[in-house]
Amino acid sequence: MEEKIRCTWCLSSNLYKEYHDKEWGKPVYDDATLFEFLLLETFQAGLSWITILNKRENFRTAFDHFDYKKIAAYSDAKILSLLEDSGIIRNKLKVNSAITNAQAFMNIQEQYGSFSTYIWNFVYGKPIDILPVTNRDVPATTPLSDTISKDLKTRGFKFVGSTVIYAFLQATGIVNDHTQECWTRNDLNII
């Protein structure tokens, strides 16, 4: 059986390949899934994505299946239990930011009807495709991620620098950075 051609960043593990093939870059419109990716991306700041993927199920359990309504109301006791949970990233600032971000996320929902409407408005509802030839052609940030990062920060979000936001945009398919030879480009019907 011939191996599929993939973006080279995901070739180091089967977990990476599965994530790449089934999730990364596929447009997400569901608020619950958008929040999951936002939470995971904020915890990824300064770490490798494979670290987060390896702990993803632990995060899912620890953070009540990424239920932003529950997370927004976490008590001090819940925060303490998260900081003692070796299955996740035990960074106090990041744990606290998950709560702050859940609250800000719901504020955006109130204002726009959904977080999806808010975030997709930045690209007029259609994924942006930069058509990278190789991974070297994929930027770490763009003017779009700069703009969204700045806007989220004014709304009270934490750990949402431009690099984190660009990774979020890639993961949720708002930006398509699958390289031109990657098999998923055809699967996504982008070109």
Backbone bond lengths (Angstrom), bond angles and torsions (degrees), N, CA, C in turn:
res aa  C-N    CA-C-N  psi(-1)  N-CA   C-N-CA  omega(-1)  CA-C   N-CA-C  phi
1 M - - - 1.453 - - 1.527 109.42 -
2 E 1.310 115.85 129.53 1.459 120.65 -177.71 1.528 110.65 -78.12
3 E 1.318 115.74 135.68 1.461 121.81 179.21 1.531 109.73 -72.84
4 K 1.329 115.83 137.26 1.464 120.55 177.33 1.522 109.41 -68.82
5 I 1.311 115.83 147.69 1.464 120.53 175.48 1.529 107.33 -84.48
6 R 1.321 114.95 125.04 1.467 121.39 -176.81 1.528 109.92 -124.52
7 C 1.316 115.01 167.47 1.460 120.99 168.72 1.532 107.12 -58.07
8 T 1.312 116.97 136.48 1.465 119.77 -171.79 1.530 113.74 -69.00
9 W 1.330 118.96 -20.94 1.464 120.06 -178.26 1.527 112.56 -63.53
10 C 1.331 117.61 -21.09 1.468 119.87 -173.23 1.520 113.86 -100.97
11 L 1.298 118.77 7.77 1.458 120.68 -170.86 1.533 115.21 -81.10
12 S 1.320 117.79 -9.28 1.465 120.14 -172.52 1.526 114.90 -78.54
13 S 1.339 118.01 -13.93 1.469 118.44 179.64 1.522 110.40 -155.59
14 N 1.302 115.70 156.40 1.463 120.68 176.95 1.523 111.63 -65.80
15 L 1.332 116.46 -34.89 1.463 120.13 177.62 1.527 110.42 -61.85
16 Y 1.335 116.04 -44.66 1.464 120.65 176.35 1.527 110.99 -59.84
17 K 1.335 116.84 -45.63 1.466 120.83 -179.03 1.523 111.08 -61.21
18 E 1.319 116.04 -44.42 1.465 119.75 179.98 1.525 111.04 -62.82
19 Y 1.317 116.60 -44.53 1.474 120.95 177.66 1.525 109.86 -60.35
20 H 1.309 116.70 -47.24 1.465 122.00 179.21 1.519 111.00 -58.35
21 D 1.323 116.93 -47.70 1.463 121.84 -174.28 1.528 113.25 -71.07
22 K 1.334 116.78 -34.89 1.466 119.56 -171.50 1.518 114.91 -103.29
23 E 1.335 117.62 -22.01 1.463 118.50 -173.21 1.526 114.74 -128.36
24 W 1.327 116.57 -51.53 1.460 120.35 -168.38 1.521 111.66 -59.69
25 G 1.313 115.14 125.42 1.457 120.51 175.82 1.512 115.00 86.25
26 K 1.323 117.68 -2.99 1.465 119.36 177.11 1.533 107.92 -85.23
27 P 1.333 117.96 127.37 1.465 120.35 -176.87 1.530 113.17 -56.01
28 V 1.324 114.91 129.91 1.465 123.03 -179.90 1.525 108.26 -114.24
29 Y 1.331 115.88 129.09 1.463 121.57 179.46 1.525 111.95 -120.06
30 D 1.299 116.56 -7.04 1.460 122.53 -177.17 1.529 110.31 -84.44
31 D 1.327 117.28 126.34 1.465 120.87 -177.25 1.528 112.89 -59.68
32 A 1.317 117.74 -39.77 1.467 119.78 -178.76 1.528 110.81 -62.11
33 T 1.313 116.83 -42.67 1.469 120.52 -180.00 1.523 110.77 -71.19
34 L 1.323 116.57 -39.13 1.472 119.58 176.60 1.527 110.39 -59.68
35 F 1.342 116.81 -41.41 1.461 119.07 179.25 1.527 110.83 -66.50
36 E 1.326 117.23 -40.75 1.461 120.16 177.79 1.524 110.75 -55.57
37 F 1.330 116.72 -49.34 1.456 119.79 -179.70 1.526 111.29 -64.77
38 L 1.320 117.37 -38.84 1.461 119.96 179.35 1.530 110.16 -63.36
39 L 1.318 116.93 -45.00 1.462 120.03 179.02 1.530 110.55 -61.64
40 L 1.317 116.60 -47.87 1.470 119.58 -178.77 1.526 111.69 -63.85
41 E 1.313 117.47 -40.42 1.468 120.29 179.22 1.526 111.10 -64.30
42 T 1.325 117.99 -37.68 1.464 119.08 179.45 1.526 110.78 -67.46
43 F 1.318 117.37 -34.65 1.465 119.65 176.27 1.520 111.25 -72.91
44 Q 1.313 117.33 -24.89 1.461 121.25 -179.69 1.521 112.23 -72.68
45 A 1.320 118.03 -22.09 1.465 121.70 -176.43 1.533 110.74 -46.23
46 G 1.334 115.38 119.18 1.457 121.76 179.40 1.516 114.49 85.18
47 L 1.308 117.57 -1.04 1.464 122.47 -179.56 1.520 109.59 -123.59
48 S 1.316 116.57 173.39 1.460 119.94 176.14 1.528 109.51 -85.44
49 W 1.323 115.78 151.67 1.458 120.17 -179.47 1.528 110.82 -66.40
50 I 1.315 118.06 -31.44 1.462 119.79 179.68 1.529 110.40 -63.97
51 T 1.312 117.80 -31.61 1.466 121.08 175.43 1.520 109.93 -59.60
52 I 1.310 115.80 -44.10 1.470 120.94 -179.86 1.520 110.32 -68.95
53 L 1.319 117.40 -45.14 1.463 119.99 179.28 1.529 111.38 -58.62
54 N 1.322 116.52 -40.59 1.467 120.08 179.10 1.526 112.34 -64.91
55 K 1.319 117.17 -25.29 1.464 121.96 -178.81 1.532 112.65 -105.50
56 R 1.309 117.10 4.42 1.469 121.24 -172.66 1.524 112.80 -56.51
57 E 1.305 118.05 -45.75 1.472 119.73 -179.26 1.526 110.89 -67.31
58 N 1.326 116.86 -33.60 1.465 119.50 174.66 1.524 110.46 -65.42
59 F 1.321 116.81 -41.30 1.468 120.64 175.34 1.523 110.10 -60.58
60 R 1.322 116.64 -43.49 1.471 121.22 -178.34 1.535 110.15 -58.01
61 T 1.326 116.45 -45.10 1.462 120.58 179.61 1.523 110.76 -69.12
62 A 1.320 116.61 -48.52 1.470 121.03 -176.47 1.524 112.61 -63.06
63 F 1.321 116.53 -36.02 1.464 121.14 -176.85 1.535 112.21 -104.62
64 D 1.333 115.50 38.70 1.470 120.79 172.26 1.519 113.51 47.18
65 H 1.322 116.13 48.72 1.477 122.45 178.74 1.532 111.43 56.63
66 F 1.328 115.41 34.01 1.467 123.37 176.67 1.529 112.58 61.69
67 D 1.315 116.50 30.25 1.468 121.71 178.24 1.526 108.99 -75.11
68 Y 1.334 115.70 100.36 1.469 119.63 -174.01 1.522 113.12 -62.54
69 K 1.325 118.09 -27.72 1.472 119.82 177.70 1.528 110.30 -67.13
70 K 1.313 117.36 -42.03 1.468 120.79 176.64 1.527 110.47 -67.93
71 I 1.327 116.33 -44.37 1.462 120.79 -177.90 1.528 110.89 -61.11
72 A 1.323 117.28 -39.96 1.469 121.77 -179.59 1.526 111.90 -60.28
73 A 1.323 117.27 -24.01 1.463 121.48 -176.07 1.536 112.97 -108.14
74 Y 1.327 117.71 16.39 1.466 119.83 -178.02 1.527 111.66 -58.78
75 S 1.313 113.86 138.86 1.467 121.40 178.51 1.522 110.41 -86.99
76 D 1.319 115.28 171.21 1.461 120.33 175.83 1.527 110.90 -61.30
77 A 1.336 116.14 -36.33 1.466 120.25 178.97 1.527 110.80 -64.39
78 K 1.331 117.54 -40.10 1.461 121.28 178.52 1.528 109.94 -66.44
79 I 1.325 116.81 -41.56 1.468 120.76 178.24 1.526 110.12 -60.21
80 L 1.324 116.55 -43.57 1.462 120.89 178.87 1.528 110.39 -61.91
81 S 1.329 117.42 -41.62 1.470 119.63 179.74 1.526 110.85 -65.56
82 L 1.328 117.71 -35.21 1.470 120.89 176.84 1.533 110.52 -65.76
83 L 1.315 116.11 -40.86 1.463 120.35 -179.21 1.531 112.29 -68.93
84 E 1.319 116.76 -17.05 1.468 121.41 177.50 1.526 112.18 -98.35
85 D 1.335 117.28 -2.19 1.465 122.34 -175.69 1.527 110.21 -86.20
86 S 1.326 116.66 106.04 1.469 120.73 -177.85 1.532 112.75 -71.21
87 G 1.312 117.99 -8.66 1.461 121.32 -179.83 1.515 114.14 -80.47
88 I 1.348 116.35 -10.09 1.468 120.66 179.64 1.524 109.11 -122.27
89 I 1.318 116.06 -177.24 1.468 121.65 173.63 1.525 106.58 -82.99
90 R 1.312 116.40 116.44 1.470 120.72 -173.72 1.525 111.19 -95.43
91 N 1.291 115.33 63.29 1.459 121.65 178.52 1.524 107.21 -105.79
92 K 1.317 116.66 117.89 1.469 121.47 -174.39 1.530 111.84 -58.27
93 L 1.327 116.62 -42.59 1.465 119.20 -179.40 1.528 111.31 -64.31
94 K 1.327 116.62 -39.38 1.466 120.12 179.79 1.527 111.62 -71.30
95 V 1.319 116.81 -38.75 1.472 120.01 176.88 1.526 109.42 -62.12
96 N 1.320 116.60 -47.25 1.466 119.85 178.96 1.529 111.21 -63.82
97 S 1.331 116.65 -35.04 1.467 119.15 179.57 1.529 111.24 -67.04
98 A 1.331 117.58 -30.15 1.466 119.74 177.37 1.528 110.12 -60.23
99 I 1.312 116.61 -39.42 1.465 121.54 179.53 1.527 110.07 -70.29
100 T 1.321 116.02 -49.69 1.466 120.82 178.33 1.525 110.77 -57.86
101 N 1.333 116.56 -43.81 1.462 120.36 -178.57 1.520 112.09 -67.89
102 A 1.332 117.49 -35.08 1.469 120.24 176.73 1.528 109.96 -63.48
103 Q 1.313 116.42 -40.76 1.467 120.54 178.63 1.528 110.81 -65.92
104 A 1.336 116.58 -44.41 1.467 120.92 178.91 1.535 110.78 -66.44
105 F 1.313 116.82 -35.99 1.466 123.09 177.64 1.528 109.56 -58.85
106 M 1.327 116.11 -46.08 1.469 120.38 179.71 1.526 111.49 -68.04
107 N 1.324 117.24 -32.68 1.470 119.60 175.57 1.526 110.60 -63.21
108 I 1.323 117.05 -40.38 1.465 120.71 176.68 1.524 109.96 -64.61
109 Q 1.317 117.54 -40.62 1.469 120.65 177.56 1.524 111.00 -58.34
110 E 1.323 115.66 -43.05 1.466 119.62 178.92 1.521 111.31 -62.66
111 Q 1.308 116.66 -40.12 1.456 120.96 -177.28 1.528 112.90 -75.59
112 Y 1.340 117.86 -39.22 1.468 121.80 -172.83 1.527 114.31 -108.69
113 G 1.317 117.26 -6.05 1.456 120.58 -176.68 1.517 111.80 92.19
114 S 1.329 117.01 -31.28 1.467 122.55 174.90 1.521 107.85 -163.33
115 F 1.321 115.38 155.52 1.457 119.36 173.52 1.526 109.67 -67.59
116 S 1.316 115.82 -34.10 1.465 121.04 178.79 1.526 111.11 -57.19
117 T 1.312 116.44 -46.58 1.476 120.09 178.26 1.520 110.24 -58.89
118 Y 1.330 115.77 -45.96 1.465 121.00 179.92 1.529 111.30 -58.00
119 I 1.334 116.78 -53.26 1.468 119.76 -172.15 1.521 111.98 -72.01
120 W 1.327 117.32 -38.68 1.469 119.89 -179.51 1.526 112.23 -73.05
121 N 1.328 118.04 -19.93 1.476 120.44 176.01 1.525 111.74 -62.38
122 F 1.337 116.86 -27.09 1.461 119.82 179.98 1.528 112.19 -65.04
123 V 1.340 116.29 -23.29 1.476 120.78 -179.18 1.534 110.69 -120.30
124 Y 1.323 116.00 19.63 1.469 122.00 178.12 1.520 112.32 56.11
125 G 1.339 115.36 33.16 1.456 121.26 174.59 1.514 116.36 78.47
126 K 1.329 117.66 4.71 1.469 120.42 -176.42 1.528 109.82 -128.98
127 P 1.352 117.24 133.09 1.468 119.28 179.75 1.529 112.56 -57.64
128 I 1.308 114.87 144.19 1.459 121.82 174.47 1.522 107.83 -92.08
129 D 1.318 116.36 134.44 1.456 121.46 -178.48 1.523 108.70 -124.05
130 I 1.339 115.98 116.71 1.468 118.25 179.76 1.521 112.36 -92.78
131 L 1.338 117.33 -1.80 1.466 122.72 177.47 1.532 113.00 52.68
132 P 1.331 117.50 55.53 1.465 118.09 179.05 1.524 111.27 -67.32
133 V 1.314 115.72 138.18 1.462 120.18 176.46 1.524 108.92 -79.05
134 T 1.334 116.99 -46.66 1.462 122.21 178.06 1.521 108.65 -131.60
135 N 1.318 116.31 173.92 1.469 119.91 177.88 1.525 112.58 -62.47
136 R 1.332 116.86 -25.56 1.472 120.12 177.68 1.526 111.40 -64.81
137 D 1.321 117.62 -20.56 1.462 121.83 -179.89 1.524 112.70 -85.32
138 V 1.317 116.97 -4.29 1.461 121.55 -177.29 1.529 108.78 -92.13
139 P 1.326 117.70 121.10 1.467 120.15 -179.21 1.522 112.14 -76.55
140 A 1.310 116.39 163.60 1.469 121.99 174.38 1.524 110.46 -87.83
141 T 1.334 115.30 -28.45 1.465 121.81 177.67 1.531 107.72 -145.57
142 T 1.309 115.31 163.04 1.462 121.80 175.40 1.525 108.24 -142.85
143 P 1.307 118.06 168.74 1.471 118.84 173.70 1.536 112.28 -56.36
144 L 1.339 117.25 -33.31 1.473 120.67 177.29 1.525 110.67 -64.16
145 S 1.325 117.51 -48.03 1.470 119.18 179.91 1.531 110.69 -66.42
146 D 1.335 117.17 -33.25 1.471 120.50 175.03 1.529 110.49 -60.77
147 T 1.317 115.74 -46.01 1.472 121.57 -178.14 1.518 111.53 -64.51
148 I 1.331 116.72 -47.47 1.462 120.38 -178.64 1.523 110.49 -66.24
149 S 1.327 117.10 -42.24 1.454 121.30 177.81 1.525 110.89 -57.10
150 K 1.303 115.82 -48.08 1.465 120.97 -179.81 1.525 110.93 -61.49
151 D 1.330 116.81 -42.85 1.458 120.61 -179.22 1.534 110.71 -66.09
152 L 1.323 117.10 -43.56 1.462 120.02 179.00 1.525 111.08 -62.56
153 K 1.312 117.15 -39.89 1.467 120.33 179.04 1.530 111.13 -62.97
154 T 1.335 116.93 -39.33 1.468 118.90 178.32 1.528 111.24 -66.29
155 R 1.327 116.67 -20.79 1.466 121.96 178.96 1.529 111.93 -92.92
156 G 1.342 116.75 5.12 1.455 121.25 174.08 1.515 116.49 97.93
157 F 1.334 118.39 2.74 1.464 120.72 179.20 1.531 110.54 -70.77
158 K 1.324 115.42 150.47 1.461 123.10 178.46 1.533 109.89 -120.09
159 F 1.325 116.23 155.23 1.471 123.19 179.54 1.523 111.61 56.80
160 V 1.318 115.74 40.14 1.463 120.89 -179.25 1.526 110.25 -122.45
161 G 1.326 115.84 48.09 1.458 120.03 175.01 1.516 110.30 -64.60
162 S 1.290 116.08 169.55 1.457 121.29 -174.53 1.527 112.75 -60.23
163 T 1.336 118.38 -37.33 1.463 120.84 179.05 1.524 111.11 -66.32
164 V 1.329 117.14 -43.64 1.471 121.68 177.03 1.530 109.81 -60.89
165 I 1.320 116.09 -44.88 1.459 119.43 -178.25 1.523 111.10 -67.74
166 Y 1.322 118.21 -37.02 1.465 118.11 178.17 1.528 110.22 -64.32
167 A 1.331 117.29 -40.82 1.467 120.31 176.75 1.531 110.59 -62.23
168 F 1.323 116.71 -38.94 1.473 121.19 176.42 1.527 110.64 -62.62
169 L 1.322 117.16 -43.67 1.467 121.27 179.73 1.526 110.88 -63.05
170 Q 1.325 116.68 -39.28 1.469 120.89 177.02 1.527 110.87 -65.95
171 A 1.311 116.46 -48.02 1.464 121.09 -176.34 1.516 111.81 -60.90
172 T 1.322 116.70 -37.30 1.470 121.37 -174.90 1.523 113.07 -94.70
173 G 1.320 117.45 7.98 1.454 120.84 174.77 1.514 115.31 74.17
174 I 1.304 117.02 10.36 1.467 119.73 175.77 1.524 108.13 -70.75
175 V 1.317 115.34 -33.47 1.460 122.82 170.82 1.524 106.98 -119.53
176 N 1.314 117.40 132.35 1.460 120.97 177.35 1.521 109.15 -102.09
177 D 1.318 115.35 112.39 1.461 120.93 179.36 1.524 112.58 -117.02
178 H 1.331 117.21 22.02 1.466 118.97 171.35 1.522 107.36 -65.46
179 T 1.322 115.99 133.35 1.459 119.50 -179.47 1.531 110.09 -66.71
180 Q 1.316 115.72 159.60 1.462 120.89 -171.24 1.520 114.06 -61.10
181 E 1.324 117.76 -29.98 1.464 118.62 -179.36 1.525 112.84 -89.37
182 C 1.330 118.04 -5.72 1.463 122.27 -177.69 1.530 110.62 -65.70
183 W 1.317 116.20 133.95 1.464 120.94 -176.82 1.525 112.65 -62.29
184 T 1.333 117.95 -26.55 1.470 118.92 -176.31 1.521 112.84 -71.86
185 R 1.328 118.15 -18.73 1.468 119.08 177.46 1.524 109.88 -57.99
186 N 1.334 116.53 -44.32 1.454 119.43 178.32 1.525 111.52 -68.18
187 D 1.332 115.94 -37.02 1.458 120.98 178.67 1.522 111.13 -61.72
188 L 1.332 116.28 -35.20 1.463 121.26 -179.92 1.519 112.47 -82.82
189 N 1.333 116.85 -8.37 1.463 121.50 -178.29 1.527 111.73 56.08
190 I 1.324 116.12 40.73 1.463 121.24 -178.64 1.522 109.84 -81.36
191 I 1.325 117.20 -46.18 1.462 119.59 -176.62 1.524 109.68 -94.21
